Amino acid sequence: MTAWSRTQSPPPKRPNGSDAKAEPSTATQPAPGGDVYPGPVPIDPETVERKQTRPMGEFGGNLGCAFWTVFLPFFVWYVYGCTVMDEGGLHMPPWDPAWWHKLCFELPEGIAIRPTHLGFWSYIVWVLLQALMEAVLPGEIHDGVKLKNGNRLKYPMNGLLAFFLSHVVVVVGCFLGILDPTFVWKNMGALLTGSVISTTLASLWMLIDYGFLWKRHVNDPEFEEDWGVFSWKECIHDFWLGVARNPRCLHKLLPKTGGFDIKRFSNARAGLTIWIICNWSYMAAIYYGCTLKDNEPVCVEGDWSRVGYPAIFISLAHWYYIFDYNWNEPAYLTTTDIRHDLYGWMLAYGCCGWLAWFYPISYMGHLAGQQKPLNDNHVYFGIGLTLYIIGMYLFRVTNIEKHNFRKYIDDGKDLSAYKVWGKDVDYIKTEEGSYLLCSGYWALARHFNYIGDMVMCLGWTVACAGPNHGFPWAPLSYVAYFWMMDLHRLSRDELRCERKYKKDWHAYCEKVPYFILPGIF
């Protein structure tokens, strides 16, 4: 077994009573090839010199992060309540105590947002199943980007197999009568609250283990100089944003990948696949005509005429979106999510709470909540489908263009021979050593790749509108959230790049002057 290596010997401990300052330990490029555990030459945690290079004060600092930690779950509960009790219409005022009392205590168990053992543990079992598949299913092992410590972490590329096996498990379970096809519709309220509890516990684990107890991890290959809590005054901010970039566990049990990457799993496996399964369950609820009668869930004999084109389109579009991600899984390793984002409550709840439930609720949950099936909006459906196709195309070609450029560089090939759109590639090589692509779609705007996502979700929303139905407020809430999230994320990315690349970033902005919309903004 080839261990990851550091070029220097382990630093000596200072003798008792000595005033000499120990040399700080820094990581260098790991030895290529082989397994990555048992890890680097052991270093003394007391000699590690950390540097606070993480973003501080984002999202409003401690007060802002505390607000978002409370507001976001309540927002999801509110949208869910609107789909269940108001057919997707906005209930006003949103703080109506009688409405909230009904949502929490008067609706049937499972549909109400009060937690249940079934809702909590069913999701825990699902997450454990996804983790087991990531750990044991066969697949190629790919290197991630170089970390600040010089290491490249290894990731299993078995997402596509896990995605399909997840479908098999659910379909077989329903066929054998072990699972109820309408389980999500009947238990979504409890699932929502269970995810708040579980992701909050996971985030506390991150804060305590990787924050306060960071010294336990100095010999892990993913440890970097800005890990851990630097000040108790920033604890709420650290809980929200995170204290480690790529926290891992089970290093010894998974030597081929150097451990189980918690952030990559949370971002890409547990939440993404359950989003799709929820959509299918909501479609089953539409098929069986599930509704609340006398405050009890009632489903009748199945009828495909209830399932309109919008429900089929939304389910297939979302399915393909996640299939496409898994098909191009290695490309995810070069994204901002993996390279720069910390793992705290924002990502833990954002992926395993918000994404997992709010995304299906906003569209398929909205359609399942309609008393009259949405199957007569052909013009709206056609417009939505067209917007989706345009958005999906832009999303894929822009991201693949940058991924191929980065991979070409990582493979050590000659950039003078590289072509984009049939022309020699144009780029800026920064003093820091990175390459900023200035050709193809990346010459149109610095963040043009986000246009595809933003157009896609607009297409989904238009497809959920109809002349004989109310305004699609629930789908539109997703668009509003997604556009605001993207623009905020891009502004954060701009600031990070300006700090990192300095004058090279200003030169890049001169060469590619538009932020996201060519010729406009």
VEXBABA-991303 format. One line per 2 residues: number of its first residue (from 0); their letters; for each residue z negated, x negated, y negated of C-alpha. Coordinates in steps of 0.02 Angstrom, whole numbers, plus 50000, padded with zeros to 5 digits. Layout:
BEGIN
NUM = A = Z/X/Y | ...
REM end
This chain:
BEGIN
0 = MT = 50000/50000/50000 | 50051/49928/49833
2 = AW = 49919/49955/49700 | 49949/49979/49515
4 = SR = 49910/49816/49430 | 49849/49746/49267
6 = TQ = 49900/49572/49218 | 49727/49517/49166
8 = SP = 49575/49492/49276 | 49431/49614/49259
10 = PP = 49333/49574/49101 | 49164/49496/49130
12 = KR = 49009/49593/49086 | 48907/49525/48943
14 = PN = 48746/49441/49001 | 48586/49526/48948
16 = GS = 48535/49475/48774 | 48706/49405/48730
18 = DA = 48780/49445/48560 | 48955/49396/48613
20 = KA = 49080/49536/48601 | 49175/49573/48760
22 = EP = 49364/49579/48755 | 49429/49756/48758
24 = ST = 49528/49803/48914 | 49705/49864/48895
26 = AT = 49826/49928/49025 | 49997/49854/49055
28 = QP = 50152/49906/49150 | 50112/49945/49333
30 = AP = 50193/49852/49474 | 50353/49942/49524
32 = GG = 50371/50036/49687 | 50247/50087/49820
34 = DV = 50097/50200/49811 | 49989/50206/49657
36 = YP = 49815/50213/49731 | 49686/50129/49746
38 = GP = 49730/50092/49566 | 49710/49951/49441
40 = VP = 49593/49804/49444 | 49421/49880/49406
42 = ID = 49365/49866/49226 | 49195/49888/49149
44 = PE = 49186/50050/49047 | 49072/49964/48922
46 = TV = 49212/49845/48873 | 49344/49979/48842
48 = ER = 49390/49995/48659 | 49449/50169/48615
50 = KQ = 49553/50221/48465 | 49555/50395/48390
52 = TR = 49741/50427/48378 | 49737/50610/48430
54 = PM = 49781/50744/48301 | 49625/50808/48215
56 = GE = 49597/50964/48112 | 49746/51057/48185
58 = FG = 49740/51247/48203 | 49606/51254/48068
60 = GN = 49483/51130/48141 | 49325/51193/48227
62 = LG = 49322/51361/48138 | 49507/51393/48165
64 = CA = 49498/51346/48349 | 49347/51459/48375
66 = FW = 49443/51601/48293 | 49598/51578/48403
68 = TV = 49492/51566/48560 | 49426/51741/48523
70 = FL = 49579/51818/48441 | 49711/51777/48573
72 = PF = 49628/51866/48721 | 49594/52017/48610
74 = FV = 49775/52019/48555 | 49835/52021/48736
76 = WY = 49709/52158/48779 | 49773/52258/48630
78 = VY = 49957/52244/48677 | 49913/52287/48857
80 = GC = 49815/52439/48799 | 49963/52496/48694
82 = TV = 50079/52488/48845 | 49956/52582/48957
84 = MD = 49893/52715/48837 | 50025/52727/48699
86 = EG = 50192/52693/48789 | 50208/52528/48696
88 = GL = 50178/52603/48524 | 50052/52522/48408
90 = HM = 49882/52606/48407 | 49814/52615/48231
92 = PP = 49693/52559/48176 | 49686/52420/48307
94 = WD = 49496/52410/48293 | 49470/52594/48340
96 = PA = 49306/52588/48441 | 49347/52745/48543
98 = WW = 49513/52669/48596 | 49431/52506/48649
100 = HK = 49293/52599/48741 | 49424/52693/48841
102 = LC = 49521/52533/48878 | 49365/52445/48940
104 = FE = 49258/52580/49021 | 49351/52744/49044
106 = LP = 49513/52690/49127 | 49512/52666/49316
108 = EG = 49446/52504/49388 | 49580/52371/49386
110 = IA = 49682/52455/49249 | 49533/52445/49131
112 = IR = 49502/52272/49058 | 49327/52257/49129
114 = PT = 49322/52117/49258 | 49323/52151/49445
116 = HL = 49296/52039/49595 | 49469/52086/49658
118 = GF = 49554/52042/49494 | 49461/51877/49474
120 = WS = 49472/51810/49651 | 49650/51866/49685
122 = YI = 49710/51756/49542 | 49600/51611/49600
124 = VW = 49678/51625/49773 | 49851/51627/49694
126 = VL = 49815/51469/49594 | 49745/51380/49747
128 = LQ = 49900/51428/49846 | 50011/51355/49711
130 = AL = 49906/51196/49705 | 49915/51177/49894
132 = ME = 50104/51194/49892 | 50123/51065/49754
134 = AV = 50014/50944/49852 | 50090/50962/50026
136 = LP = 50269/51024/50013 | 50405/50891/50032
138 = GE = 50503/50835/49882 | 50562/50685/49784
140 = IH = 50435/50586/49683 | 50491/50552/49504
142 = DG = 50417/50438/49371 | 50362/50511/49207
144 = VK = 50383/50429/49037 | 50285/50273/48995
146 = LK = 50109/50308/48934 | 50019/50217/48795
148 = NG = 49935/50109/48928 | 50105/50056/48996
150 = NR = 50093/50156/49158 | 50217/50284/49222
152 = LK = 50137/50427/49317 | 50220/50498/49471
154 = YP = 50258/50683/49496 | 50313/50781/49650
156 = MN = 50475/50876/49624 | 50446/51019/49747
158 = GL = 50439/51160/49621 | 50596/51248/49681
160 = LA = 50533/51256/49860 | 50362/51318/49801
162 = FF = 50447/51449/49692 | 50545/51522/49838
164 = LS = 50400/51511/49960 | 50293/51608/49835
166 = HV = 50421/51748/49842 | 50421/51742/50032
168 = VV = 50232/51757/50039 | 50231/51907/49924
170 = VV = 50378/51996/50006 | 50311/51970/50182
172 = GC = 50137/52025/50126 | 50209/52187/50055
174 = FL = 50317/52216/50209 | 50167/52197/50325
176 = GI = 50060/52310/50216 | 49941/52171/50169
178 = LD = 49991/52179/49985 | 50026/52330/49877
180 = PT = 50192/52311/49784 | 50114/52396/49632
182 = FV = 49959/52284/49637 | 49990/52208/49465
184 = WK = 50013/52376/49380 | 49851/52439/49459
186 = NM = 49750/52283/49420 | 49823/52204/49264
188 = GA = 49673/52243/49154 | 49553/52153/49272
190 = LL = 49677/52010/49295 | 49683/51984/49107
192 = TG = 49495/51967/49091 | 49480/51863/49250
194 = SV = 49602/51737/49178 | 49499/51723/49018
196 = IS = 49346/51681/49122 | 49433/51558/49239
198 = TT = 49529/51463/49104 | 49375/51451/48994
200 = LA = 49279/51375/49140 | 49422/51254/49173
202 = SL = 49424/51204/48989 | 49238/51171/48991
204 = WM = 49265/51060/49142 | 49397/50964/49044
206 = LI = 49280/50944/48895 | 49131/50886/48998
208 = DY = 49215/50780/49132 | 49357/50702/49033
210 = GF = 49274/50716/48863 | 49089/50676/48869
212 = LW = 49100/50582/49034 | 49263/50489/48995
214 = KR = 49192/50325/49061 | 49210/50393/49239
216 = HV = 49399/50386/49218 | 49434/50216/49140
218 = ND = 49508/50153/49304 | 49621/50303/49328
220 = PE = 49804/50260/49299 | 49821/50400/49171
222 = FE = 49676/50343/49060 | 49725/50304/48881
224 = ED = 49637/50233/48729 | 49615/50401/48642
226 = WG = 49532/50494/48787 | 49363/50577/48772
228 = VF = 49251/50650/48639 | 49233/50539/48486
230 = SW = 49114/50650/48387 | 49004/50798/48430
232 = KE = 49059/50873/48264 | 49233/50903/48336
234 = CI = 49178/50983/48500 | 49256/51153/48470
236 = HD = 49418/51073/48415 | 49413/50960/48569
238 = FW = 49379/51109/48682 | 49530/51199/48610
240 = LG = 49657/51058/48596 | 49595/50945/48735
242 = VA = 49527/50769/48756 | 49651/50698/48883
244 = RN = 49840/50699/48891 | 49870/50695/49079
246 = PR = 49704/50727/49166 | 49714/50704/49354
248 = CL = 49601/50727/49504 | 49607/50694/49692
250 = HK = 49676/50518/49667 | 49626/50458/49840
252 = LL = 49687/50614/49930 | 49860/50605/49850
254 = PK = 49903/50419/49845 | 50092/50441/49834
256 = TG = 50078/50525/49665 | 49917/50445/49606
258 = GF = 49824/50610/49602 | 49850/50792/49558
260 = DI = 49910/50814/49379 | 49811/50962/49311
262 = KR = 49912/50988/49152 | 50082/50983/49235
264 = FS = 50021/51104/49369 | 49945/51223/49242
266 = NA = 50099/51218/49130 | 50232/51230/49262
268 = RA = 50171/51307/49424 | 50028/51433/49422
270 = GL = 50078/51532/49267 | 50267/51526/49274
272 = TI = 50285/51594/49450 | 50155/51732/49430
274 = WI = 50252/51791/49276 | 50400/51828/49390
276 = IC = 50294/51908/49526 | 50216/52021/49395
278 = NW = 50389/52077/49340 | 50434/52127/49518
280 = SY = 50270/52221/49536 | 50303/52314/49374
282 = MA = 50477/52358/49438 | 50395/52427/49595
284 = AI = 50282/52533/49484 | 50436/52602/49394
286 = YY = 50523/52635/49561 | 50372/52729/49628
288 = GC = 50347/52824/49465 | 50169/52758/49443
290 = TL = 50073/52840/49302 | 49898/52894/49253
292 = KD = 49857/53076/49292 | 49684/53142/49256
294 = NE = 49635/52962/49224 | 49684/52908/49400
296 = PV = 49833/52799/49453 | 49963/52904/49544
298 = CV = 50123/52839/49625 | 50252/52952/49708
300 = EG = 50403/52930/49819 | 50519/52790/49765
302 = DW = 50677/52829/49667 | 50800/52697/49605
304 = SR = 50862/52812/49468 | 50700/52775/49375
306 = VG = 50743/52589/49369 | 50865/52570/49225
308 = YP = 50976/52423/49181 | 50847/52350/49059
310 = AI = 50715/52330/49196 | 50840/52247/49314
312 = FI = 50907/52136/49175 | 50736/52081/49111
314 = SL = 50673/52042/49286 | 50829/51943/49334
316 = AH = 50838/51854/49166 | 50657/51799/49178
318 = WY = 50681/51751/49361 | 50832/51644/49318
320 = YI = 50738/51564/49173 | 50603/51501/49293
322 = FD = 50729/51462/49431 | 50827/51357/49305
324 = YN = 50668/51265/49257 | 50630/51223/49439
326 = WN = 50811/51176/49473 | 50803/51052/49329
328 = EP = 50620/51008/49357 | 50637/50820/49322
330 = AY = 50694/50860/49144 | 50522/50931/49107
332 = LT = 50445/50758/49123 | 50527/50703/48960
334 = TT = 50471/50854/48857 | 50337/50859/48723
336 = DI = 50227/50961/48840 | 50207/50813/48959
338 = RH = 50228/50668/48839 | 50116/50717/48695
340 = DL = 50015/50878/48717 | 49831/50867/48762
342 = YG = 49757/50982/48893 | 49621/51097/48829
344 = WM = 49593/51284/48812 | 49754/51304/48713
346 = LA = 49860/51252/48861 | 49743/51311/48999
348 = YG = 49735/51489/48934 | 49906/51477/48856
350 = CC = 49990/51446/49024 | 49874/51529/49151
352 = GW = 49813/51671/49041 | 49931/51707/48898
354 = LA = 50098/51663/48978 | 50051/51728/49150
356 = WF = 50008/51903/49087 | 50067/51930/48908
358 = YP = 50246/51885/48950 | 50267/52015/49089
360 = IS = 50164/52145/48993 | 50274/52128/48838
362 = YM = 50432/52178/48930 | 50411/52248/49105
364 = GH = 50239/52316/49065 | 50315/52404/48915
366 = LA = 50453/52479/49024 | 50328/52532/49158
368 = GQ = 50225/52620/49025 | 50367/52736/48971
370 = QK = 50342/52916/49023 | 50532/52940/49023
372 = PL = 50622/52798/49115 | 50727/52688/49000
374 = ND = 50897/52710/49083 | 51006/52780/48943
376 = NH = 51019/52639/48815 | 51187/52565/48864
378 = VY = 51236/52500/48691 | 51068/52416/48662
380 = FG = 51075/52343/48837 | 51248/52270/48807
382 = IG = 51196/52188/48643 | 51038/52118/48723
384 = LT = 51133/52048/48872 | 51258/51960/48757
386 = LY = 51120/51881/48653 | 51033/51824/48812
388 = II = 51188/51739/48882 | 51217/51645/48719
390 = GM = 51035/51593/48709 | 51024/51536/48889
392 = YL = 51180/51430/48870 | 51115/51345/48713
394 = FR = 50944/51317/48791 | 51013/51230/48943
396 = VT = 51152/51123/48867 | 51046/51057/48723
398 = NI = 50899/51005/48831 | 51007/50929/48967
400 = EK = 51103/50831/48835 | 50944/50744/48776
402 = HN = 50876/50724/48953 | 51037/50638/49011
404 = FR = 51029/50522/48860 | 50850/50472/48897
406 = KY = 50884/50449/49082 | 51034/50338/49043
408 = ID = 50920/50227/48940 | 50781/50226/49071
410 = DG = 50908/50173/49202 | 50944/50019/49096
412 = KD = 51128/50058/49068 | 51235/50000/48921
414 = LS = 51232/50126/48779 | 51392/50058/48707
416 = AY = 51482/50145/48851 | 51389/50311/48833
418 = KV = 51486/50461/48768 | 51431/50628/48694
420 = WG = 51565/50759/48668 | 51694/50625/48706
422 = KD = 51635/50511/48565 | 51527/50355/48562
424 = VD = 51345/50404/48555 | 51260/50395/48387
426 = YI = 51073/50357/48387 | 50933/50267/48297
428 = KT = 50828/50140/48389 | 50656/50137/48312
430 = EE = 50547/49985/48286 | 50427/50068/48407
432 = GS = 50561/50059/48542 | 50613/50242/48556
434 = YL = 50789/50311/48538 | 50828/50459/48424
436 = LC = 50988/50547/48476 | 51105/50592/48331
438 = SG = 51256/50655/48427 | 51316/50819/48500
440 = YW = 51197/50965/48474 | 51067/50842/48409
442 = AL = 51178/50803/48260 | 51175/50987/48208
444 = AR = 50987/50998/48178 | 50833/50902/48230
446 = HF = 50765/51046/48335 | 50923/51142/48377
448 = NY = 50868/51152/48559 | 50740/51287/48512
450 = IG = 50876/51407/48452 | 50919/51455/48631
452 = DM = 50742/51512/48673 | 50728/51609/48511
454 = VM = 50893/51700/48538 | 50854/51738/48720
456 = CL = 50691/51830/48685 | 50777/51928/48547
458 = GW = 50906/51985/48675 | 50769/52041/48794
460 = TV = 50690/52143/48656 | 50850/52230/48603
462 = AC = 50881/52278/48785 | 50711/52366/48787
464 = AG = 50756/52480/48641 | 50837/52650/48657
466 = PN = 50884/52802/48552 | 50769/52917/48649
468 = HG = 50619/52802/48655 | 50495/52734/48532
470 = FP = 50515/52569/48441 | 50487/52422/48563
472 = WA = 50332/52353/48477 | 50266/52264/48632
474 = PL = 50429/52166/48662 | 50441/52130/48476
476 = SY = 50263/52060/48478 | 50325/51929/48600
478 = VA = 50469/51882/48484 | 50351/51868/48335
480 = YF = 50229/51761/48434 | 50365/51652/48509
482 = WM = 50454/51617/48345 | 50291/51578/48255
484 = MD = 50234/51466/48398 | 50398/51371/48400
486 = LH = 50403/51345/48212 | 50222/51288/48209
488 = RL = 50251/51173/48355 | 50403/51098/48273
490 = SR = 50307/51067/48112 | 50174/50977/48215
492 = DE = 50310/50878/48301 | 50385/50827/48133
494 = LR = 50217/50761/48073 | 50187/50668/48235
496 = CE = 50358/50588/48229 | 50336/50539/48047
498 = RK = 50171/50452/48089 | 50245/50369/48242
500 = YK = 50417/50313/48181 | 50380/50292/47995
502 = KD = 50536/50233/47901 | 50644/50260/48056
504 = WH = 50601/50444/48050 | 50653/50456/47869
506 = AY = 50818/50374/47914 | 50839/50499/48055
508 = CE = 50806/50645/47936 | 50939/50579/47819
510 = KV = 51064/50569/47962 | 51014/50740/48033
512 = PY = 50954/50834/47879 | 50929/51009/47949
514 = FI = 50767/51064/48032 | 50829/51197/48154
516 = LP = 50976/51296/48081 | 51130/51192/48038
518 = GI = 51183/51213/47857 | 51036/51329/47817
520 = F = 50865/51260/47862
REM end
